[in-house]
Amino acid sequence: AHKSMRSKDYDVGPFIGLVVTIVCGTVFFLVQLREYYWNSYTIADSVYGSVFYLLTGFHGMHVVVGTIWLMVSLVRLWRGEFSSQRHFGFEACIWYWHFVDVVWVALWCLVYVWFGGWLYMWWFKMWDGDVY
């Protein structure tokens, strides 16, 4: 969408890019809600549950804010308020989403791989149960 806007393609490229990104943000949030519903632990069960829901909840909140921002950018694009040189609101939204993406990669590694047990179980098997 950003590349299309910079190349003065205001007809198709930015619209398709924004709609696809809005759909991806919405699907991500719905999958997160589904995960919350089917989890076998709650925020009150353990430290892991508390940390899991705190970190993924804050990230989910930022995904919702970013998706709303994308919707506002889509409306502004539809109304013709952006040009190839004047679209700072849209660029700020792109920067925000890059930040949310980088945070998600870090959260996924921390919450799902490290604390979720994959790395711990590998380490446990590698040392034949003698973790310490």
Beta strands, then each sheet from edge to edge (+ up, - down):
end
